[in-house]
Amino acid sequence: MGEHIKGERLLEDWVSVEDMSAPEESEEVKELARLKDYLERKLSELRNEVSLLEKLVELVDEELAKKSFKKAAAVKEKPAPKPPETGKFRVLRSRSGEILARVAVGRDELRFIVNPEIGLTRDMRPFSSFLIRKVLDAMSKADKERVEKGLLPPGYELSYEIILDGDLVKEIVVRNFREEYRLREIVNAVRWTLETAASAARQPTRP
């Protein structure tokens, strides 16, 4: 009889423990469910935010492409600056007053009509090594590089032409000089070249 009572008490105690642990597990399940719900809502919000950011990036890319295209088109379509207003014809003289050339200045062309008495030939060092190579060729090369980089519209680069009468240089034609500082530099270079050639021509010929 005593053992039977003892067994019933043990059973009651076990049932009591089970009954106490059941609410604890239920609360834990509820907590996990709430956490899962929060995580799913947060994940959904983040996905929406990522989708919105991707759309904004696409819009920014489109605007950048439009701006870049307009900028490139503006560079290509931008006309070259007008040369300074100058007289139609001028006389280029040496420091001593000797006439070296007659100069015709246009909007984009500079034409030197060389005094034939100077006897300038295309092989003379002041002409070939200085005026052509160091001045005109250098300017032409710099302009071609600017065209390749899109900084200058094609067809606006400096070019030149040498008109000969036999071996003598008859005319020096420079086109697309554009800027005033280049005009001065070219005129000074031509003056120095012709003055040097004229000075050499006055030197007595050695027997």
Backbone as a printed PyTorch tensor [residue, N CA C, xyz], in Angstrom:
tensor([[[   0.8300,   -1.1990,    0.0000],
         [   0.0000,    0.0000,    0.0000],
         [   0.8680,    1.2540,    0.0000]],

        [[   1.8760,    1.2530,    0.8560],
         [   2.7890,    2.4130,    0.9250],
         [   3.5140,    2.6270,   -0.3860]],

        [[   3.9470,    1.5770,   -1.0450],
         [   4.6520,    1.6980,   -2.3240],
         [   3.7180,    2.2320,   -3.3890]],

        [[   2.4280,    1.8680,   -3.3270],
         [   1.4710,    2.3420,   -4.3130],
         [   1.2930,    3.8490,   -4.1800]],

        [[   1.1980,    4.3260,   -2.9650],
         [   1.0600,    5.7690,   -2.7210],
         [   2.3050,    6.5150,   -3.1890]],

        [[   3.4480,    5.9240,   -2.9180],
         [   4.7120,    6.5650,   -3.3430],
         [   4.7730,    6.6720,   -4.8460]],

        [[   4.3370,    5.6530,   -5.5880],
         [   4.3380,    5.6780,   -7.0520],
         [   3.4070,    6.7360,   -7.5870]],

        [[   2.2480,    6.9130,   -6.9810],
         [   1.3090,    7.9330,   -7.4320],
         [   1.8870,    9.3290,   -7.2570]],

        [[   2.5930,    9.4950,   -6.1180],
         [   3.2100,   10.8270,   -5.9110],
         [   4.2760,   11.1390,   -6.9630]],

        [[   5.0940,   10.1040,   -7.2840],
         [   6.1120,   10.3150,   -8.3310],
         [   5.4620,   10.6560,   -9.6550]],

        [[   4.3600,    9.9990,   -9.9760],
         [   3.6610,   10.2820,  -11.2360],
         [   3.1010,   11.6900,  -11.2450]],

        [[   2.5440,   12.1000,  -10.0610],
         [   2.0190,   13.4670,   -9.9710],
         [   3.1090,   14.4960,  -10.1320]],

        [[   4.2800,   14.2280,   -9.5160],
         [   5.4180,   15.1660,   -9.6420],
         [   5.8820,   15.2720,  -11.0880]],

        [[   5.9410,   14.1510,  -11.8120],
         [   6.4200,   14.1440,  -13.2210],
         [   5.4590,   14.9280,  -14.1190]],

        [[   4.1530,   14.6700,  -13.8860],
         [   3.1320,   15.3980,  -14.6560],
         [   3.2150,   16.8830,  -14.3690]],

        [[   3.4920,   17.2130,  -13.1150],
         [   3.6020,   18.6360,  -12.7380],
         [   4.7650,   19.3030,  -13.4640]],

        [[   5.9140,   18.5800,  -13.5610],
         [   7.0830,   19.1190,  -14.2760],
         [   6.7820,   19.3090,  -15.7430]],

        [[   6.0900,   18.3230,  -16.3620],
         [   5.7240,   18.4110,  -17.7730],
         [   4.8210,   19.6120,  -18.0130]],

        [[   3.8750,   19.7770,  -17.0670],
         [   2.9410,   20.8840,  -17.2210],
         [   3.6530,   22.2340,  -17.1190]],

        [[   4.7250,   22.3190,  -16.3200],
         [   5.4530,   23.5750,  -16.1480],
         [   6.3510,   23.8830,  -17.3430]],

        [[   6.9220,   22.8520,  -17.9810],
         [   7.8430,   23.0800,  -19.1010],
         [   7.1030,   23.3950,  -20.3910]],

        [[   5.8470,   22.9390,  -20.4970],
         [   5.0860,   23.1690,  -21.7240],
         [   4.9050,   24.6420,  -22.0310]],

        [[   4.5300,   25.4940,  -21.0670],
         [   4.3890,   26.9260,  -21.3630],
         [   5.7140,   27.5770,  -21.7660]],

        [[   6.8210,   27.1350,  -21.1670],
         [   8.1310,   27.7090,  -21.5210],
         [   8.4740,   27.4350,  -22.9690]],

        [[   8.2500,   26.1620,  -23.4170],
         [   8.5340,   25.8320,  -24.8170],
         [   7.6060,   26.6040,  -25.7510]],

        [[   6.3820,   26.7900,  -25.3640],
         [   5.4260,   27.5290,  -26.1810],
         [   5.8750,   28.9760,  -26.3730]],

        [[   6.3710,   29.5910,  -25.3130],
         [   6.8540,   30.9690,  -25.4030],
         [   8.0760,   31.0640,  -26.3170]],

        [[   8.9590,   30.0620,  -26.2290],
         [  10.1580,   30.0540,  -27.0690],
         [   9.7890,   29.9410,  -28.5480]],

        [[   8.8080,   29.1000,  -28.8500],
         [   8.3340,   28.9480,  -30.2380],
         [   7.7550,   30.2590,  -30.7470]],

        [[   6.9620,   30.8910,  -29.8860],
         [   6.3810,   32.1700,  -30.2760],
         [   7.4620,   33.2200,  -30.5520]],

        [[   8.5050,   33.2210,  -29.6910],
         [   9.6050,   34.1780,  -29.8630],
         [  10.3430,   33.9430,  -31.1770]],

        [[  10.5800,   32.6580,  -31.4800],
         [  11.2530,   32.3240,  -32.7450],
         [  10.3880,   32.7050,  -33.9410]],

        [[   9.1040,   32.5110,  -33.8100],
         [   8.1910,   32.8710,  -34.8950],
         [   8.2020,   34.3750,  -35.1340]],

        [[   8.2020,   35.1300,  -34.0160],
         [   8.2640,   36.5930,  -34.1430],
         [   9.5780,   37.0300,  -34.7850]],

        [[  10.6830,   36.4000,  -34.3960],
         [  11.9900,   36.7240,  -34.9700],
         [  12.0250,   36.4320,  -36.4630]],

        [[  11.4520,   35.2820,  -36.8330],
         [  11.4080,   34.9170,  -38.2510],
         [  10.5970,   35.9380,  -39.0520]],

        [[   9.4740,   36.3410,  -38.4690],
         [   8.6220,   37.3270,  -39.1410],
         [   9.3630,   38.6470,  -39.3310]],

        [[  10.1060,   39.0630,  -38.2940],
         [  10.8840,   40.3080,  -38.3820],
         [  11.9530,   40.2140,  -39.4630]],

        [[  12.6610,   39.0890,  -39.4720],
         [  13.7240,   38.8960,  -40.4540],
         [  13.1740,   38.8880,  -41.8840]],

        [[  12.0290,   38.2500,  -42.0650],
         [  11.4360,   38.2130,  -43.4080],
         [  10.9970,   39.6030,  -43.8520]],

        [[  10.4080,   40.3680,  -42.9240],
         [  10.0010,   41.7360,  -43.2690],
         [  11.2100,   42.6100,  -43.5750]],

        [[  12.2750,   42.4420,  -42.7760],
         [  13.5000,   43.2240,  -42.9880],
         [  14.1340,   42.8670,  -44.3260]],

        [[  14.1580,   41.5700,  -44.6480],
         [  14.7170,   41.1150,  -45.9160],
         [  13.9310,   41.6740,  -47.0940]],

        [[  12.6140,   41.7120,  -46.9540],
         [  11.7610,   42.2630,  -48.0020],
         [  12.0380,   43.7580,  -48.1990]],

        [[  12.1850,   44.4800,  -47.0680],
         [  12.5020,   45.9080,  -47.1500],
         [  13.8420,   46.1460,  -47.8400]],

        [[  14.8400,   45.3340,  -47.4800],
         [  16.1620,   45.4870,  -48.0880],
         [  16.1330,   45.1870,  -49.5810]],

        [[  15.3530,   44.1740,  -49.9590],
         [  15.2320,   43.8520,  -51.3810],
         [  14.5880,   45.0010,  -52.1490]],

        [[  13.5590,   45.5910,  -51.5530],
         [  12.9180,   46.7440,  -52.1860],
         [  13.8850,   47.9180,  -52.3080]],

        [[  14.6940,   48.1150,  -51.2490],
         [  15.6640,   49.2110,  -51.2670],
         [  16.7320,   48.9720,  -52.3400]],

        [[  17.2090,   47.7220,  -52.4590],
         [  18.1960,   47.3900,  -53.4890],
         [  17.6160,   47.6180,  -54.8760]],

        [[  16.3580,   47.2080,  -55.0730],
         [  15.6980,   47.3990,  -56.3640],
         [  15.5880,   48.8810,  -56.7090]],

        [[  15.2460,   49.7010,  -55.7030],
         [  15.1440,   51.1380,  -55.9140],
         [  16.5040,   51.7510,  -56.2470]],

        [[  17.5420,   51.3330,  -55.5230],
         [  18.8800,   51.8400,  -55.7740],
         [  19.3720,   51.4650,  -57.1700]],

        [[  19.0580,   50.2560,  -57.6030],
         [  19.4510,   49.8360,  -58.9540],
         [  18.7830,   50.7030,  -60.0160]],

        [[  17.4950,   51.0390,  -59.7950],
         [  16.8010,   51.9090,  -60.7400],
         [  17.4080,   53.3050,  -60.7570]],

        [[  17.7810,   53.7990,  -59.5760],
         [  18.4190,   55.1170,  -59.4940],
         [  19.7620,   55.1270,  -60.2080]],

        [[  20.5250,   54.0490,  -60.0590],
         [  21.8090,   53.9440,  -60.7580],
         [  21.6060,   53.9650,  -62.2680]],

        [[  20.5800,   53.2650,  -62.7570],
         [  20.2780,   53.2580,  -64.1890],
         [  19.9350,   54.6670,  -64.6830]],

        [[  19.1390,   55.4030,  -63.8840],
         [  18.7760,   56.7730,  -64.2580],
         [  20.0000,   57.6770,  -64.3120]],

        [[  20.8780,   57.5270,  -63.3140],
         [  22.1050,   58.3340,  -63.2850],
         [  22.9880,   58.0010,  -64.4800]],

        [[  23.1090,   56.7150,  -64.8120],
         [  23.9070,   56.3100,  -65.9690],
         [  23.3590,   56.9160,  -67.2560]],

        [[  22.0280,   56.9270,  -67.3960],
         [  21.4130,   57.5100,  -68.5870],
         [  21.7110,   59.0000,  -68.6920]],

        [[  21.6020,   59.7080,  -67.5500],
         [  21.8800,   61.1510,  -67.5600],
         [  23.3420,   61.4340,  -67.8680]],

        [[  24.2340,   60.6220,  -67.2960],
         [  25.6610,   60.7920,  -67.5760],
         [  25.9510,   60.5780,  -69.0500]],

        [[  25.3300,   59.5670,  -69.6410],
         [  25.5380,   59.2980,  -71.0630],
         [  25.0560,   60.4720,  -71.9120]],

        [[  23.8880,   61.0440,  -71.5450],
         [  23.3780,   62.1970,  -72.2950],
         [  24.3050,   63.3930,  -72.1650]],

        [[  24.7540,   63.6720,  -70.9330],
         [  25.6420,   64.8150,  -70.7030],
         [  26.9580,   64.6340,  -71.4480]],

        [[  27.5350,   63.4200,  -71.4030],
         [  28.8070,   63.1610,  -72.0720],
         [  28.6570,   63.3200,  -73.5700]],

        [[  27.5450,   62.8660,  -74.1350],
         [  27.3220,   62.9820,  -75.5710],
         [  27.2050,   64.4390,  -75.9710]],

        [[  26.4410,   65.2050,  -75.1750],
         [  26.2720,   66.6260,  -75.4860],
         [  27.5980,   67.3640,  -75.4020]],

        [[  28.4190,   66.9980,  -74.3830],
         [  29.7140,   67.6630,  -74.2090],
         [  30.6280,   67.3550,  -75.3780]],

        [[  30.6790,   66.0850,  -75.8040],
         [  31.5230,   65.7110,  -76.9340],
         [  31.0490,   66.3870,  -78.2000]],

        [[  29.7180,   66.4550,  -78.3910],
         [  29.1830,   67.1010,  -79.5840],
         [  29.5010,   68.5830,  -79.5770]],

        [[  29.4370,   69.1990,  -78.3870],
         [  29.7430,   70.6250,  -78.2950],
         [  31.1950,   70.9010,  -78.6360]],

        [[  32.0890,   70.0080,  -78.2070],
         [  33.5100,   70.1830,  -78.5260],
         [  33.7350,   70.0930,  -80.0230]],

        [[  33.0520,   69.1110,  -80.6740],
         [  33.2500,   68.9150,  -82.1060],
         [  32.6210,   70.0350,  -82.9170]],

        [[  31.4610,   70.5550,  -82.4390],
         [  30.7510,   71.5650,  -83.1980],
         [  31.2110,   72.9820,  -82.8760]],

        [[  31.9740,   73.1420,  -81.8320],
         [  32.4120,   74.4780,  -81.4450],
         [  33.3280,   75.0650,  -82.5040]],

        [[  32.9840,   76.2070,  -83.0570],
         [  33.8340,   76.7840,  -84.1030],
         [  35.1410,   77.2880,  -83.5330]],

        [[  36.1510,   77.2770,  -84.3520],
         [  37.4530,   77.7770,  -83.9240],
         [  37.3660,   79.2750,  -83.6790]],

        [[  38.1200,   79.7830,  -82.7080],
         [  38.0770,   81.2170,  -82.4330],
         [  38.5350,   82.0270,  -83.6300]],

        [[  37.8770,   83.1730,  -83.8180],
         [  38.2400,   84.0260,  -84.9510],
         [  39.6020,   84.6700,  -84.7210]],

        [[  40.3840,   84.8050,  -85.7820],
         [  41.6680,   85.4780,  -85.6390],
         [  41.4530,   86.9580,  -85.3800]],

        [[  42.4300,   87.6260,  -84.8280],
         [  42.2820,   89.0440,  -84.5400],
         [  42.1000,   89.8510,  -85.8190]],

        [[  41.4070,   90.9590,  -85.6910],
         [  41.2190,   91.8330,  -86.8390],
         [  42.5590,   92.4490,  -87.2310]],

        [[  42.9210,   92.3090,  -88.4750],
         [  44.1800,   92.8500,  -88.9590],
         [  43.9590,   93.5160,  -90.3000]],

        [[  44.9330,   94.2670,  -90.7290],
         [  44.8530,   94.9020,  -92.0240],
         [  44.9820,   93.8840,  -93.1400]],

        [[  44.5320,   94.2530,  -94.3270],
         [  44.5690,   93.3250,  -95.4500],
         [  46.0040,   93.0480,  -95.8960]],

        [[  46.8160,   94.0980,  -96.0110],
         [  48.1830,   93.9240,  -96.4970],
         [  49.1510,   94.6710,  -95.5700]],

        [[  50.3070,   94.0720,  -95.4110],
         [  51.3540,   94.7110,  -94.6190],
         [  52.7000,   94.4580,  -95.2770]],

        [[  53.6550,   95.2610,  -94.8740],
         [  55.0260,   95.0730,  -95.3620],
         [  55.8790,   94.6010,  -94.1960]],

        [[  56.5640,   93.5080,  -94.3970],
         [  57.4460,   92.9650,  -93.3660],
         [  58.8510,   93.4800,  -93.6320]],

        [[  59.4150,   94.2020,  -92.6710],
         [  60.7310,   94.8130,  -92.8280],
         [  61.7170,   94.2490,  -91.8090]],

        [[  62.9840,   94.3660,  -92.1580],
         [  64.0520,   93.9940,  -91.2300],
         [  64.2760,   95.1340,  -90.2450]],

        [[  65.1450,   94.9210,  -89.2890],
         [  65.4400,   95.9750,  -88.3180],
         [  66.0810,   97.1920,  -88.9700]],

        [[  66.7500,   96.9640,  -90.0910],
         [  67.3730,   98.0880,  -90.8030],
         [  66.4310,   98.7490,  -91.7940]],

        [[  65.2060,   98.2330,  -91.9050],
         [  64.2240,   98.8470,  -92.8000],
         [  64.1200,   98.1780,  -94.1550]],

        [[  64.8840,   97.1540,  -94.4030],
         [  64.8340,   96.4650,  -95.6880],
         [  63.5120,   95.6890,  -95.8170]],

        [[  62.9180,   95.7440,  -96.9980],
         [  61.6740,   95.0080,  -97.2320],
         [  61.9880,   93.5210,  -97.3990]],

        [[  61.3920,   92.7220,  -96.5430],
         [  61.6130,   91.2770,  -96.5780],
         [  60.4910,   90.5490,  -97.3170]],

        [[  59.2680,   91.0170,  -97.1140],
         [  58.1280,   90.3670,  -97.7610],
         [  56.8970,   91.2610,  -97.6590]],

        [[  55.9570,   91.0060,  -98.5310],
         [  54.6250,   91.5970,  -98.4110],
         [  53.7230,   90.5430,  -97.7830]],

        [[  52.8960,   90.9760,  -96.8530],
         [  52.0930,   90.0360,  -96.0830],
         [  50.6090,   90.3180,  -96.3000]],

        [[  49.8800,   89.2880,  -96.6940],
         [  48.4230,   89.3750,  -96.8240],
         [  47.8060,   88.5620,  -95.6810]],

        [[  46.9550,   89.2150,  -94.8980],
         [  46.3520,   88.5630,  -93.7400],
         [  44.8520,   88.4110,  -93.9710]],

        [[  44.3700,   87.1680,  -93.9170],
         [  42.9390,   86.8950,  -94.0370],
         [  42.3850,   86.3420,  -92.7450]],

        [[  41.1310,   85.8620,  -92.7870],
         [  40.4890,   85.3330,  -91.5710],
         [  41.2280,   84.1180,  -91.0400]],

        [[  41.6560,   83.2470,  -91.9360],
         [  42.3370,   82.0350,  -91.4840],
         [  43.5730,   81.7290,  -92.3280]],

        [[  44.1050,   82.7550,  -92.9760],
         [  45.2590,   82.5340,  -93.8460],
         [  46.2530,   83.6820,  -93.7160]],

        [[  47.4930,   83.3200,  -93.6940],
         [  48.5940,   84.2800,  -93.6210],
         [  49.5310,   83.9770,  -94.7850]],

        [[  49.6880,   84.9560,  -95.6910],
         [  50.4640,   84.7280,  -96.9180],
         [  51.6440,   85.6980,  -96.9760]],

        [[  52.8620,   85.1360,  -96.9920],
         [  54.0850,   85.9440,  -97.1170],
         [  54.5860,   85.8450,  -98.5560]],

        [[  54.6400,   86.9800,  -99.2250],
         [  55.1910,   87.0290, -100.5830],
         [  56.6310,   87.5320, -100.4490]],

        [[  57.5590,   86.6050, -100.5780],
         [  58.9640,   86.8710, -100.2470],
         [  59.6030,   87.7860, -101.3010]],

        [[  60.3990,   88.7440, -100.8080],
         [  61.1750,   89.6130, -101.7130],
         [  62.1730,   88.7480, -102.4790]],

        [[  62.0640,   88.6650, -103.8110],
         [  62.9560,   87.7720, -104.5760],
         [  64.4260,   88.1670, -104.5010]],

        [[  64.6890,   89.4390, -104.1300],
         [  66.0780,   89.8790, -104.0380],
         [  66.8240,   89.1960, -102.8960]],

        [[  66.0840,   88.6620, -101.9410],
         [  66.7260,   87.9620, -100.8190],
         [  67.3650,   86.6700, -101.3080]],

        [[  66.7250,   86.0260, -102.2880],
         [  67.2900,   84.7780, -102.8200],
         [  67.1110,   83.6020, -101.8580]],

        [[  65.9620,   83.5490, -101.1640],
         [  65.7060,   82.4690, -100.2090],
         [  65.4250,   81.1670, -100.9530]],

        [[  66.1780,   80.1280, -100.6220],
         [  65.9330,   78.8060, -101.2050],
         [  65.4140,   77.8640, -100.1150]],

        [[  64.7870,   76.7900, -100.5410],
         [  64.1840,   75.8640,  -99.5910],
         [  65.2160,   75.0840,  -98.7950]],

        [[  66.4850,   75.0640,  -99.2860],
         [  67.5270,   74.3060,  -98.5930],
         [  68.3040,   75.1400,  -97.5760]],

        [[  68.0570,   76.4260,  -97.5220],
         [  68.7780,   77.2690,  -96.5660],
         [  68.4150,   76.8480,  -95.1400]],

        [[  69.4190,   76.7650,  -94.2670],
         [  69.1890,   76.2680,  -92.9110],
         [  68.2010,   77.1190,  -92.1130]],

        [[  68.2330,   78.4480,  -92.1860],
         [  67.2280,   79.1970,  -91.4140],
         [  65.8000,   78.8480,  -91.8400]],

        [[  65.6510,   78.4950,  -93.1130],
         [  64.3180,   78.1820,  -93.6190],
         [  63.9220,   76.7390,  -93.2980]],

        [[  64.7660,   75.7880,  -93.6760],
         [  64.4120,   74.3670,  -93.5370],
         [  64.4620,   73.8780,  -92.0860]],

        [[  65.5280,   74.2150,  -91.3700],
         [  65.6950,   73.6670,  -90.0240],
         [  64.9650,   74.4680,  -88.9570]],

        [[  64.8150,   75.7730,  -89.1650],
         [  64.1570,   76.5910,  -88.1340],
         [  62.6900,   76.8450,  -88.4580]],

        [[  62.4100,   77.5740,  -89.5390],
         [  61.0310,   77.9670,  -89.8220],
         [  60.1280,   76.7590,  -90.0750]],

        [[  60.5960,   75.8380,  -90.9140],
         [  59.7580,   74.6920,  -91.2540],
         [  59.7040,   73.6950,  -90.1050]],

        [[  60.8660,   73.2100,  -89.6720],
         [  60.8950,   72.1070,  -88.7200],
         [  60.4920,   72.5310,  -87.3120]],

        [[  61.1040,   73.6060,  -86.8030],
         [  60.9000,   73.9630,  -85.3990],
         [  59.6460,   74.8060,  -85.1500]],

        [[  59.1600,   75.4920,  -86.1860],
         [  58.0000,   76.3670,  -85.9720],
         [  56.7400,   75.7730,  -86.6070]],

        [[  56.6910,   75.7130,  -87.9240],
         [  55.4610,   75.3060,  -88.6080],
         [  55.1420,   73.8260,  -88.4060]],

        [[  56.1490,   72.9660,  -88.5530],
         [  55.8930,   71.5340,  -88.3260],
         [  55.4730,   71.2680,  -86.8830]],

        [[  56.1000,   71.9590,  -85.9380],
         [  55.7710,   71.7670,  -84.5200],
         [  54.3300,   72.1910,  -84.2240]],

        [[  53.9070,   73.3430,  -84.7830],
         [  52.5300,   73.8050,  -84.5800],
         [  51.5280,   72.8450,  -85.2250]],

        [[  51.8470,   72.3840,  -86.4330],
         [  50.9620,   71.4670,  -87.1380],
         [  50.8050,   70.1520,  -86.3670]],

        [[  51.8970,   69.6350,  -85.8450],
         [  51.8530,   68.3960,  -85.0720],
         [  51.0290,   68.5610,  -83.8020]],

        [[  51.2040,   69.6930,  -83.1120],
         [  50.4540,   69.9430,  -81.8750],
         [  48.9530,   70.0050,  -82.1570]],

        [[  48.5780,   70.6330,  -83.2760],
         [  47.1600,   70.7270,  -83.6240],
         [  46.5760,   69.3680,  -83.9850]],

        [[  47.3330,   68.5500,  -84.6890],
         [  46.8490,   67.2140,  -85.0510],
         [  46.6020,   66.3650,  -83.7990]],

        [[  47.4490,   66.5180,  -82.8030],
         [  47.2490,   65.7940,  -81.5480],
         [  45.9810,   66.2790,  -80.8480]],

        [[  45.7060,   67.5700,  -80.9310],
         [  44.4870,   68.1170,  -80.3170],
         [  43.2410,   67.6040,  -81.0300]],

        [[  43.3360,   67.4470,  -82.3480],
         [  42.2130,   66.8930,  -83.1150],
         [  41.9570,   65.4490,  -82.6870]],

        [[  43.0210,   64.6640,  -82.5410],
         [  42.8830,   63.2580,  -82.1440],
         [  42.2580,   63.1220,  -80.7560]],

        [[  42.5180,   64.0850,  -79.8800],
         [  41.9660,   64.0500,  -78.5190],
         [  40.5760,   64.6640,  -78.4360]],

        [[  40.0740,   65.1820,  -79.5620],
         [  38.7570,   65.7970,  -79.5590],
         [  38.7300,   67.2140,  -79.0350]],

        [[  39.8840,   67.8410,  -78.8990],
         [  39.9660,   69.2110,  -78.3780],
         [  39.8740,   70.2530,  -79.4720]],

        [[  39.9970,   69.8320,  -80.7290],
         [  39.9490,   70.7430,  -81.8630],
         [  39.1920,   70.0480,  -82.9890]],

        [[  38.2130,   70.7280,  -83.6080],
         [  37.4590,   70.0860,  -84.6920],
         [  38.3680,   69.7740,  -85.8880]],

        [[  38.1460,   68.6570,  -86.5540],
         [  38.9320,   68.3310,  -87.7510],
         [  38.7940,   69.4190,  -88.8100]],

        [[  39.9030,   69.7250,  -89.4610],
         [  39.9010,   70.7670,  -90.4770],
         [  40.3310,   72.1170,  -89.9570]],

        [[  40.4850,   72.2330,  -88.6200],
         [  40.9110,   73.5030,  -88.0310],
         [  42.3760,   73.4760,  -87.6070]],

        [[  43.0690,   72.3930,  -87.8870],
         [  44.4770,   72.3150,  -87.5120],
         [  45.3270,   73.1660,  -88.4590]],

        [[  46.4330,   73.6800,  -87.9200],
         [  47.3200,   74.5300,  -88.7160],
         [  47.9500,   73.7230,  -89.8490]],

        [[  48.0230,   74.3610,  -91.0220],
         [  48.6990,   73.7600,  -92.1700],
         [  49.4630,   74.8600,  -92.8950]],

        [[  50.3980,   74.4580,  -93.7300],
         [  51.1720,   75.4610,  -94.4760],
         [  51.5060,   74.9330,  -95.8610]],

        [[  51.8500,   75.8690,  -96.7320],
         [  52.2160,   75.5340,  -98.1070],
         [  53.3750,   76.4250,  -98.5360]],

        [[  54.3490,   75.8340,  -99.1720],
         [  55.4990,   76.5800,  -99.6900],
         [  55.3980,   76.6020, -101.2150]],

        [[  55.3080,   77.7910, -101.7690],
         [  55.2150,   77.9530, -103.2210],
         [  56.5960,   78.3350, -103.7460]],

        [[  57.0920,   77.5440, -104.6760],
         [  58.4520,   77.7240, -105.1850],
         [  58.4360,   78.2930, -106.6080]],

        [[  59.4830,   78.9840, -106.8990],
         [  59.7660,   79.4150, -108.2730],
         [  61.1530,   78.8730, -108.6030]],

        [[  61.1730,   77.6460, -109.1200],
         [  62.4560,   76.9650, -109.2550],
         [  62.9220,   76.5120, -107.8870]],

        [[  64.1270,   76.9410, -107.4960],
         [  64.6360,   76.6410, -106.1530],
         [  64.3190,   77.7510, -105.1590]],

        [[  63.8570,   78.8920, -105.6480],
         [  63.5780,   80.0200, -104.7680],
         [  62.1990,   79.8930, -104.1250]],

        [[  62.1480,   80.3020, -102.8600],
         [  60.8670,   80.3310, -102.1470],
         [  60.1460,   81.6110, -102.5420]],

        [[  58.9940,   81.4390, -103.1930],
         [  58.2300,   82.5890, -103.6660],
         [  57.2150,   83.0440, -102.6280]],

        [[  56.4790,   82.0940, -102.0620],
         [  55.4560,   82.4250, -101.0650],
         [  55.4590,   81.3980,  -99.9400]],

        [[  55.1080,   81.8760,  -98.7480],
         [  54.8910,   81.0190,  -97.5770],
         [  53.4590,   81.2540,  -97.1240]],

        [[  52.6350,   80.2110,  -97.2060],
         [  51.2170,   80.3440,  -96.8740],
         [  50.9220,   79.5070,  -95.6180]],

        [[  50.3610,   80.1560,  -94.6170],
         [  50.0120,   79.4740,  -93.3700],
         [  48.5070,   79.6120,  -93.1590]],

        [[  47.8470,   78.4720,  -92.9250],
         [  46.3920,   78.4750,  -92.7410],
         [  46.0280,   77.9830,  -91.3290]],

        [[  44.9380,   78.5010,  -90.8250],
         [  44.3920,   78.1050,  -89.5170],
         [  45.3580,   78.3990,  -88.3650]],

        [[  45.9460,   79.5830,  -88.3710],
         [  46.8070,   79.9560,  -87.2350],
         [  45.9620,   80.2890,  -86.0090]],

        [[  44.7250,   80.7840,  -86.2090],
         [  43.6820,   80.9940,  -85.2010],
         [  44.0240,   82.0240,  -84.1310]],

        [[  44.9400,   81.7030,  -83.2200],
         [  45.1860,   82.5780,  -82.0780],
         [  46.1610,   83.7140,  -82.4270]],

        [[  45.9960,   84.8180,  -81.6920],
         [  46.8280,   85.9960,  -81.9380],
         [  48.2970,   85.7290,  -81.6030]],

        [[  48.5320,   84.9630,  -80.5180],
         [  49.9210,   84.7070,  -80.1380],
         [  50.6400,   83.8960,  -81.2060]],

        [[  49.9000,   83.0230,  -81.9080],
         [  50.5040,   82.2570,  -82.9930],
         [  50.8170,   83.1520,  -84.1790]],

        [[  49.9300,   84.0870,  -84.4390],
         [  50.1760,   85.0420,  -85.5230],
         [  51.4780,   85.7870,  -85.2910]],

        [[  51.6580,   86.2720,  -84.0550],
         [  52.8940,   86.9920,  -83.7350],
         [  54.1120,   86.0850,  -83.8460]],

        [[  53.9750,   84.8550,  -83.3360],
         [  55.1050,   83.9280,  -83.3740],
         [  55.5070,   83.5920,  -84.8030]],

        [[  54.5240,   83.3710,  -85.6700],
         [  54.8300,   83.0440,  -87.0700],
         [  55.4730,   84.2310,  -87.7700]],

        [[  54.9190,   85.4200,  -87.5630],
         [  55.4840,   86.6250,  -88.2010],
         [  56.9250,   86.8470,  -87.7410]],

        [[  57.1820,   86.7010,  -86.4470],
         [  58.5390,   86.8980,  -85.9410],
         [  59.4990,   85.8480,  -86.4900]],

        [[  59.0100,   84.5890,  -86.6100],
         [  59.8640,   83.5250,  -87.1390],
         [  60.1920,   83.7630,  -88.6100]],

        [[  59.1990,   84.1850,  -89.3820],
         [  59.4440,   84.4750,  -90.8080],
         [  60.3830,   85.6650,  -90.9520]],

        [[  60.1870,   86.7050,  -90.1230],
         [  61.0730,   87.8740,  -90.1890],
         [  62.5240,   87.4690,  -89.9120]],

        [[  62.7260,   86.6720,  -88.8480],
         [  64.0880,   86.2520,  -88.5060],
         [  64.6910,   85.4120,  -89.6320]],

        [[  63.9000,   84.5160,  -90.2100],
         [  64.3920,   83.6590,  -91.2970],
         [  64.8050,   84.4850,  -92.5040]],

        [[  63.9470,   85.4120,  -92.9340],
         [  64.2400,   86.2230,  -94.1180],
         [  65.3810,   87.1970,  -93.8450]],

        [[  65.4230,   87.7370,  -92.6440],
         [  66.4960,   88.6690,  -92.2890],
         [  67.8440,   87.9490,  -92.2850]],

        [[  67.8640,   86.7270,  -91.7380],
         [  69.0980,   85.9380,  -91.7220],
         [  69.5320,   85.5710,  -93.1360]],

        [[  68.5600,   85.1950,  -93.9730],
         [  68.8800,   84.8590,  -95.3610],
         [  69.3780,   86.0800,  -96.1260]],

        [[  68.7640,   87.2340,  -95.8850],
         [  69.1930,   88.4520,  -96.5600],
         [  70.5850,   88.8680,  -96.1230]],

        [[  70.8800,   88.6880,  -94.8300],
         [  72.1940,   89.0140,  -94.3170],
         [  73.2610,   88.0980,  -94.9340]],

        [[  72.9080,   86.8140,  -95.0950],
         [  73.8520,   85.8690,  -95.7120],
         [  74.0850,   86.2100,  -97.1810]],

        [[  73.0300,   86.7040,  -97.8530],
         [  73.1520,   87.0350,  -99.2820],
         [  74.0410,   88.2470,  -99.4910]],

        [[  74.1290,   89.1470,  -98.4890],
         [  74.9740,   90.3500,  -98.6200],
         [  76.4300,   90.0650,  -98.3440]],

        [[  76.7180,   88.9180,  -97.7330],
         [  78.0950,   88.5920,  -97.4180],
         [  78.8900,   88.3790,  -98.7320]],

        [[  80.0890,   88.9470,  -98.8170],
         [  80.8770,   88.7650, -100.0350],
         [  81.2520,   87.3000, -100.2440]],

        [[  81.2040,   86.8850, -101.4710],
         [  81.5320,   85.4990, -101.7970],
         [  83.0460,   85.3100, -101.7870]],

        [[  83.4820,   84.2670, -101.0350],
         [  84.9120,   84.0080, -100.9530],
         [  85.4090,   83.3970, -102.2570]],

        [[  86.6050,   83.8250, -102.7190],
         [  87.1490,   83.2480, -103.9610],
         [  87.5150,   81.7980, -103.7750]]])
